[in-house]
């Protein structure tokens, strides 16, 4: 009888546990299990650079995750434009950073870091992923990501820094890793870090050079240090590591330049790239602003004048560029073929820059030479996959998926995000 009573009580306890389990929804993951995203920005890393140079850490991440053929940058294939599109999931005609130094008609000014533009919200539209995270009670930390110094309706990343170009790369790595030494409730679950090194070196030396190889090796080691640091802290298995660059790079030389003022009278046309600190004038594309009669005159003179340039009027640019911002889109855009540069006849090339420039970007974003790098490794990425190219505006939605965030409206395509993540992020 005693054994029967024990059996009855045991069965009753099991039934009670089963009923309790059915009556409650599953608990959210413990703080020690919540997903993390670390996005690493490697400025100027061409999509094929790690195939040409030794990059064991980047290749290892690709092997245990996904590495699409390339990532298509937004137009123009410039740094601020693309890193901010990666952060917001928006094309430039919506977030407004249409170049590294856009001109705005409404307040008749050119963006300048030196004049506080990095912390002036007039220039930076849209909602970056770190703001989405913060408004949904997920802490974020940003290390020098373009656009991360802006306050959005009183909200900032929990940790952010004004850009200091001279800060050693190793110090950046050490600080980001230190963020993860905080208690589970205080450490960020979204972290970003930016390195300019490959872009800086390949502008000077050009791609496909030993100097590019050395630059790739250096950033690869920095990535390795971040991975090793997360591993030591026991965080690597739940961290989605996202490696992104902003654009590719092509070789250029002083012998392949086109003086626009030799083809057309530019008088009355304001070209920011040929003004102020851009006065040296070696650019893959230039944007002109002026009244209708001036624009018509210059367009007529330039259109067909040289088969190495393309000329577009406002409202007639390719739809795929998503470039025609209402206040900043140029009245006239002149774009060189990859490898050629636009300049003025009287430009001074006596100094080390731009005479020492051997690599450039900013060309048509659809040209493969402008293809950017993307590598994703972690819980939302299928191992060892090499899907076809996708657009950089989709990255915001990937991060939102990884962190379980309700995303802001973006230009990203959920079906593309589902394709890159092997269905781990649903298409709807």
C-alpha positions, 0 to 999 in steps of 0.5 A: 500500500505504501508503494501504491501511495508513493506511485500515486503522489509521483504521478500526480506531481508529474501531471501538475508539472505538465498542466503548469507547462501548458498554462504558461508561455515559454520564458524568454532566454536568460540574459546569459543566452540573449543574442548579440550582434557585432558589426565590424566595418572595414572601409574599402575592402573589395569583395574579392580582397580576401581571395587575393590575400591571406586573411585566415580570420575572415576566411574562417568566419566565412567558412562557418557562416555565409559570404555572398558573392558580393554586396551591392553598395548604394549610389554613390559608392562613397564612405558616409553614404554607404555606412549610413545606409548599412545602419538605417536600411535606407537609400540615400534619397531617404536618409540624405547623406548622398555623398561624403559632403553633400550640399543642401539647397534648403539651408544653403550649406555643404556638410563638413565634419570640421564644422560639427556636421557629425553631430548636427541632426540636420544632415542625418535622416532615418533611424539607425539600428542602434536607435531602434535597439535603444528604443526597444530596451536593448543596449548598444555601443558604437565605435566611430560608425558614421552617423552614430554621434547624432541624438534622435529625439533624445535617444543615443547609443548607450555607448558612443564616441566622437570620431578620433582618427588617430585612436589606435586600432588595437585600442578600439578593439580593447574598448569594444571588448571591455563593453562585454565585461559588464554584467549581463544587463549592462553589456550591449547586445548590439556593438559596431566598430569601424576601421578605415585602414584598407581604404586609406592604404588602397587610396594611396597604393591602389588595389592589387598591390602588396600594400593592399595585402598588408592592409588586409592582413592587419584588419584580419588580425583585428577581426581575429582579436575581436573573435578571440575576445568574445570566445574568451568571454564565452559569448561567441556562440550567441554572437552574430558577427557581421563583416561589412565594407562600404564599397570596392576600389579600382586602380587610377592614375594621373594619366587617366583624368578628364578636365571638365572645364575643357569640355564645357563652360562651368561658370555659374554651376556650383560643384562642391567636389571642386570647392573648398577642401575638394579644390584639388579636384580628382573625383569619380563623379561630381554634382552640379547645382545651378538654375535651369539655363546654366544646367541646360548649357552645361549638360548640352556641352558635356553630353556626348563630349567624351565616351568616358563620362556619363551626364545626367540631369535631375529627375533623369538619373537611373531609378536604381540609384535612389539618389534624387533627394529633394533638398540635396539631389544634384541638378547635374551629375557627371560620372566617370567610367571606372578608373577615370577621374574628373578634374579641372584644367588648373587643379594643383597636383603638386602635393602628395595628395592627390598626386599620390592617389592610386585607388578610387571609388565612387563609381556606378554602384552596379559595377562589380569593381565597386562590390563590397564585402559581406560575411555573416557568422553566427546563429542566423547565418547558414554555414558555408554558403555563398549566395548571390549578391544582395543590396546593402540596405538589407543589412539593417533587417538582418540585425533586427531579426538577429536581435528580435527587434521590431524594425523601422520602415526601411528600403530593405527586402525581407525576401532577400534577408530570408535568402541570405539567412537561409530562412532563419529570418522569415520573409514576412 
